[in-house]
Amino acid sequence: MILEKEDWKEGACPAESQGKKSGSHGHEPLQNTSIHGIIEEFDRLLARDDKDAAAAYLETWLSRFEDTGDWAGQITILNEMMGFYRNTGEKEKGLSAVKKGLSLAGEHRLSETVSGGTTYLNAATTLKAFGRAAEAMPYYEQAFRAYGKNLDAGDYRFGGLFNNMALAYEDLGDFAKAEAYYGKAMDIMEGLKPGSILEIAVTWMNLACLYEKWGREEEIEGCLLLAAEGFHSPEVPHDSYYAFNCRKCAMTFDHFGYFRMKQELLSEAERIYGEGAR
């Protein structure tokens, strides 16, 4: 089960700071093109739950950036594709985005930049999502090194990295390391409240699943109650990201017998997506 925030909204890879101003391979960027505007429109499509249109939109922009040789634009779109296609379960397309993104990051020597770290994180999480957790670990480590050289220790991106590393260790059967990395993620997110309340709730859900696999059933209920508390917090905005996590977590609550909570989350997700489509 994948509950990481990156499934919904990859941080748009800030590659433009490494190459967008003058273009790449001698080419100028597309005229009158704002990468932030492109990502905002993609987010609007997701908010309407229009996955077909969102996929076509990303593919169109990747093709345009490829045609102009704009590598920074390509990396940004490929990062979005990694998250999108692992969310939709499209393995071939997701792994293709990983291959292209890693190739561009290497070609343009981004290994010690935040952009490179973001690309490694997204690539690793996509590999893990498609059953290749062992292959993902070196890229998580590369992301950690890149972030460590550029970001404060309490930066939110470390929270996402540690949460995803925990999920990978869980897949590999190293439950002790998984628990430790969930703890690291939680420590960072606690320092970012109230904006991180939903991420904390999702991490409690992840811990509940970990403890079930680990045979520590006595700890599951406490995790689920804390997760529910986060979803019910008045400080959490009920937006499309909230709706996404409602859908993701509803079935986990159902698995553990919290049927009313499942229905509540699914109903709220449908309400939010319905309003977004208007």
Beta strands, then each sheet from edge to edge (+ up, - down):
end
